[in-house]
Amino acid sequence: MSSAPAGAQAPPRRDAGPAPSTGADTQPPNSYSDWQVGEKPLPVRSDGFGEVLPTPPELRQRRLPTPESLATQPDDRFRSSVHRIGPEVRERMGESWRPGCPMDLDDLRYVRLSFWGFDDRAHVGELIVHHRAAQDITRVFEKLFRAEFPIERMRIVTSPELPAEPTGDGNNTAAFVCRQARQQADWSAHAYGLAVDINPFQNPYHRDDLVLPERASAYLDRSRERPGMIHPDGVVTRAFAEVDWTWGGSWHEPRDYMHFSATGH
């Protein structure tokens, strides 16, 4: 089984339908888009997701600068640190962890690590993962950093994001969030801190008529190489394969190009 983007509820199955038109690119390569993320809510479908719309021209070759929401990276060296979940991080997590989740907070780790942005600069990101996965995840992201694989944003999932109106343009790389897997009572691999979603917009989820994020249909065409995309035998899939994590982009149905997990689900 797969998962929707880390902060999203898992989708039920829908009848097959055509993917929305992807359209043509109008944004010049290597220019920043002026798109304002999260500012345009979508109509909500009966399954709770937003209406799937064609990708706006500004996002068909998405390149947005990374906001400095954590500490500023002082140079271009890779840095990482692993910590237990402290009071400040716990408060920010909010309802992304709650009593009854399959993992105790003591079993999770807060990881800070460098990543390379679409603005060609080093940034500080954060993930929450299972304590046994922390070192493997650090090794993976060090390889991505050294390869200058671009990541737009890497922040933990916080409580206000869970009930937010769908806008279909999110692109946060994230790991832990306590939620169930699709169409079953079992927990998602994200609920164990054993899954990571990378650049969801460039690497969307697709099943039947559902695309997540809902404005990312242009990126269903995997034959067109654009920065931030994950490909078979690319640097991202190779780095995760070295720590025995599997890629949702290799599944027949659904295709979950953003998703890597230690469980195979």
HUFEN-V879762 format. One line per field, one symbol per residue. burial: I if it has 16 or more other C-alpha atoms within 10 Angstrom, else O. A space follows every 50 residues. Layout:
# HUFEN-V879762
burial = ???
This chain:
# HUFEN-V879762
burial = IIIIIIIIIIIOOOOOOOIIOIOOIOIOOOOIIOIOOOOOOIOOOOOOII IIIIIIIIIIIIIIIIOOOOOOIOOOOIIIOIOOIOOOOOOOIOIIIOOO IIIOIOOIIIIIIIIIIIIOOIIIIIIIIIIOIIIIIIIIIIIIIOOIII IIIIIIIIIOOIOOIIIIIIIIIIIIIIIIIIOOOOOIIIIIIIIIIIII IIIIIIIOOIIIIIIIIIIIOOOOOOOIIIIOOOIIIIIIIOOOIIIIIO OOOIIIIIIIIIOII
